[in-house]
């Protein structure tokens, strides 16, 4: 059966190449240079030529062929009804550490969807396991040079990876990655570390084998397994304590020294949580090189501290004393892991700005369980319950990461407006950026956002 494209045009940008070519909303882009369009990435690949022959099926069934000359390789200006064109691929694994399996019942259905789609890895930075890919899928990635791609590895030991992912197809990860490396596809890898499962000697094996694919394995992040209170009938796992976290830090530091000498790059990095759990200082800004995995919680604190320190140096030239006509009193809600760090920044600001008072509240995660300490998983109901009787001042600052992407809703469906009404305070979101942190605390946009 011939493949049926789903590339229906939703909108055409005014003044774009597509509009000039007569392409309209409702048109079906059937073929480009004689080839079908399986998804948005293949569309981008096929439209990267300077000469295009686009076969279109109009809503009334008429077929038109338009020729496009695009010597400057501009975007054609087409927005599709389905941004991926194809259906997003769901996960076919049963990972022993899956966080979605640990969610409580009754949350929005979209939160229970497990994506495992290489296209979302490229477009949005999602991590994929590669277990749901056919030989044709792998060849397409190589053909269109889908790079970079973020891969959830967890273990390179075939039998161990099969066990951890609960998928008999999971054991050939290194074979696929070697093919990607031969095609010069850049890969960023993730290891979710579970005590007693893939740590110790198995972690050494995984790091060593991944490093052998450098520079195409550009980076490896090691993150601690996240465990909620909702693990009934799930694989028995234990969280990292201070001693176990410290052992992982020492183990990874040994590899980093080897790689710095051999490759002039550390390659492997630890999530900030490991240092916090081990009661160790966060490494300096330079340690993270070009911050290849900051979106995965690796180097967030170092980056923010660096930006904060730069912002402090600039602050004196922007603020006139007294800083405020009347005292400014505000509050900050954060996770328990980041609480000491946020307090240290606040203390420094209070010392140099007259009339500033900031109260910082460490919100214990009762919704998912107190083993979950990161700010991004703090819920609105926990914030309300724990600080509703406190004197919050004129504003309550929260990390933007507490809200679902592109929305003003927490993971438990509490909205920012509901929180404002209950707490009787204006809620302000703060990006993970030292400049924005200073601006929001001061209440003035006095520093331009910098950072990575």
N, C-alpha and C positions, 0 to 999 in steps of 0.2 A: 504493500500500500504506500503510495507516495506521501511524503511528509507534508502536512498541512500547516503552513506558517500561521502564527497568531499575532503577527506584527501589525496591529491595527493602529492607525494614527489617531491620537487624541487631540493634538494641537500642533499647529505649525507657527513658528515664531515669525513675527512681521519683519519683512526685509531680509529674511534668510534665504539661503540657496534653495531650500525646499519650496518656499513660497514662489520664488521666481520660476521654478521648474513646474509649477502648477499642482503640486501635491497639496491635498486638503485633508481636513479632519474627516474621519470615516474611511479613508483609503486604506487598502491592505497592501503593504509593501511585500510583494510576492517573491521576487528574486532580485538580487544585486549581482551584476556581472555573471548571470546564469546560475547563481547559487542560492539555495534556500537560506533563510535566517532562522537559526535555532533559538537564539537568545540575544540579549542586548550586547554581549561581548562579541559575538560573531558579527552583529550589525556594525559595531565600531571597527572591527577588523576589516570587514568587507568595504566599508566606506573610507578606508584610509588611502585608497588609490586616488590619483589625480583625475582619472577618467572613469566615470561610472555609467553603467546602463542599468536603469532601475525599472523593473517591471511592476506595474501597479494594477490592482483590481479595484475598480470604482464600486461604490455601494450598489449601483444598479447592475453590476456584473460586467461592465465594459472593461476591457484590458487596454492599458496604455503603456507605452515604453518611452521613457524620457532619458535623455542623455545629459549628464552633469559633468562639467569641467571644474575641478576644485584644486587648482595648482597650489593654493595656500593652505590646503588641508584643514579648512574650517569645519566646524560642526554644521551639519546640514540644517539644524533647527527643527528637528522632529521630536515630539514628545509622544510616547506610545501609551495606549490605554493601560497596559500592564508594563510597569517600568522594567521588569526583567524579560518581558516578552513571553518567556516560558514560565511554567509553574515552579515556585521555589521548592527545592528538594528537602525532604525531611530526613531526620536521622534514623538509621536502621540499626543502631547499636543499643545495647543495654549496659551502659557503663556503670561500674560498681560505685562510682563517685558522682554520678550525674546530679547536678544541683536542681534541675527541673523536677526530677523524681522526688525531691525532698520538699517541694512546695506544699503548703497546706491546701486542702480542698476549698472550693468555693471562690477562687480567684478568677479573673477574666480568662476566657479560653485562649486568647492570643499568648498569654504567658506560658502556656503548656506546650506550645509548638516548638519542636526541636529542629532547627535548621541545620543542614550539613551540606552547604552548597558552595562550591568553589567560586561561583560568580559573586556571591555575597562576600566571600573572602577578599576578592579583588576590589570590589566596589565599596565595602563597608568595614573591612578589616576583621570580619568574623573568622573564627578558626574552624577548619574542616578536618575530618579524619581520613578522607579518601576511601572509605570502605564501601560507599554506594556507587562507585564509579566503574563503568564498563571499560573495556579496551578502547572502544570508540571515544569515550569521554576523555581518557588519558591522551589519546592521539590528538584530539581537538585542542586540548590545553597546550600541547607541544606545538601544534600547528599555528595557533594564533598567539603563541608566546605570552600566555597569561602570567604576568609577573608584576609585582611579587604576589605570592600566595602564602597564607598563614595556615600552618598545619599543626593539628593536635597529635603529637607523637606519643607521649607518656612513657613508652618503652620501645626499644628496638628489638628486644628479645621476642621472636615471633609468638611463642607459646604464652608468654606473659601478656603480650598485647592482646591476644585473643581472649585471655581470661579477663583482663581489665575492661575491654570494650564489649565483652559478651557477644562477639561476632567472629565466626570462624574464618571470615574473609580478611580479618585485621592483621594477619601475620606477615603480609608482603609489603609493609610500609617502606622498608629500605630499598626494595627493588624499584618501586615507583619513584621514590625520591632520587635514586641514582639516574633514572631516565630523565627526570626533570633537570638534574644538574648537567647532564650531557647536553641538554637543549639550552643551557645557560639561563634557566628560570630561577629567579631569586626566591628563597624560602625563609620564612621566619617561623620558628618552631616553638611549641609549648609543651611543657611537662607538668601535669597536675600530679603533685607528689603525695603519695599515701604512705604513712608510716607502716613499715613491715611488709609493704607490697612491692613498690618500685623504687625504693630508696637504697642506700648502702651500695653494695656491689652492682646492683642493677642500674642505679643512677650513673655510676662510673661507666658502665658499658654503653648506656644510651648517649651520654655526653661524648664519649670517645668516638663512637661510630658516627654521630651527627657531625662532629668536628672534621671528620675526614672528607666531608662534602663541602667544606669551606673553600671558596667564598660564596658558593651558591646557597649553602645554608648560612645565611647572613647573621642570624642570631638565634639564641635558644633562651627562653624564659622558663624559670622553675617557680611554680606557684603552689602554695599549700592547699590541700584539699579543704573545701568548705563544707561544714556539716551543720545541718539544722536539727531542730527537735522533731522533725517529721520523717524519721527513717524507719518506720515500722515495716518489717518484712524485707528490709533491704540489707545488702551485704554489710557485715559488721566492720566498721572502720573506726579508728581512733584519731583524735585531733593532735596537732603538734603542740607539745609543751615547750617550756624554755630550753630544756636540755636537748631535746630532739632538734629543735630549730637551730640551736647553736652548732650542733654537729653538722647540719646541712650547710650552714654558712661557711664553716671551716673547710668542708669538702669541696664546695664550689670555688672558694677562694684559691684552693690548690690548683684547680683546673685553670682558673683565670691567669695565674702566674705562668703556667705552662704555655697557654695560648698567646699571652702577651709576648713571650720570647719567640714563639714559633711563628705566629701570624701577625703580630703587632696589633692584636685585637683581643679583648676578653671573650668574645663570642657568647658566652653563657652568663646570664644575669639572674639575680633573685628578685622576686617580688618584695616590695617594701615590708610586707607582713612578716617575712622571716626575720628581718632585723628587729622589728618591734617585738615580736614574740621572744626573740633571744635576748632582749634588753641590750642590744648593741646599737651604736650610733649609725645613722644612715650614711653611706659613703658620700664623698663630695661630688659635686656636679660633674667634674671632668671624668669621673669613674665610668659614667654611662655612655661615653663617647658621643655618638649621634642619637642617642635615645631611641633605638630601633623598636622598643616594645613599651613605650610609655603608655599607650592605650590599654595595655594589659596590666597596669598597676606597677610597672617596673620603672622606678626613678621618679615617680610623681612628687614625692616629698623633696628630693634633691632639686628638682626643677623649680618647684614652688619656692623653696628657700632661696635659691639663687636669684630668682626674679624679685623676691621680697627684699633681699639685701641690696640689689641694684635700685629698687624703688625707694628704699629708705635713704639712699645717698642723694637721690633726686628730690626727695620730699622737702628738704629744708629750703630749696630755692622756690618752691611753689606755695608754701604755707606762710602766711603772715601771722605773727603773734599779736593778740591771742588767736588761737585757731578757730574758736567758736564764740559767738556773742553770748551764748549760754551753754552750760555743760551738756555734752552729748553722751547719752547713756543708751547702749544697745546690747543685744545678746547674740550669741552664736550657738547653734546646735550642731554637734558633730558626733561621729562614732567614737567608741571607746579607744580604738587603736590610735587614732589621730589626735586624741585629746591633749596629750602632753605637748605635741608639736604645735598645735594651734595655740595653746596657752603661752608657749615661748614667744611666738610671733606677736601675740596680743600684748604681752608684758613689755616687749621692746617698743611697740607703738605708744603705749600709755606713758612710757618714760620720756618720750620726746614730744608728745602732743599734749599741751595743757587743756584741761577740761574734758578729757576723753575717759569714759568708763565703759569697759566691755566685760560682760559676764559670759563665760564659756560653759556650756553644759554638755557633759558626756552622756549620750543617750544609749542606754543598755538595750540590746535588741531582744525584746521579749516576744516579738512576732515570729522570728525564725529561730530564736534561741541565742543564749549569750555566748556561744562559741563563734557566732558571726559578729565580727567586731568592726568591719569596714563601713565607712560612712555611706557608700553607695547603696547599701542594703538596709539602711535605717528607714522605717516606715513613718508615715504621718501620725498614725494612732499612737505609736510609742512616744513620739515627740510631745504630742498633746497631753498624754497621760502623765508624763514625767515632769513637765515644766508648767502645767496650767496654773499652778498656784504661785509661781515665781514672779518676781518683778522683772519684766523683760525690757523695759525701756521703750523707746520709740520705734525700734525695728528689731526683727529677728532674722539673722543671716543664716542661710543653709547652703551647703554645697549643691551646685547644679546637678551633680551626679545622683542625688537622692531622687530626682524626678525621672520619669520615663522619657526617653529621647523624644524631643520635639513636643512635649506636653507639659502641663502644670499639675500632673497627678503623680502621687507616690505609688509604690508597688501595691499598697493595700487599698488603692482607689480613693484615698483621701486627697482632695484637691487643695491647692494653695489657698484658694478663696475660702474654703471651709475652715482651714486652719486659722486664717486671719480672723474669721468671725468668732471662732471659739476662744482663741487666745487674746483677741482684741489688740492685735499688733500687726503692723505691716511686715510681710515676709519678703525678703530680698534674696535672690539666688546669687551665688558667687562661683565663678569659674575656677578651675584648678590652675590659678595663675596668680603669682605674687603681686603683680600690679593691680589686678582686679580686686584682690583681697584688700589692699590698702585703700583703693578708691571707695569700695563699699563700706569699709569701716569708717573712713573719714566722712563719707556721704557726699563726696565731690569727685567728679571725673578730672583729677588733676594729673594723672599719669597715663600716657599712652600704653596700651597693652603690648607687652613684649613677649619674649620667651621663644620657645622652639617653633 
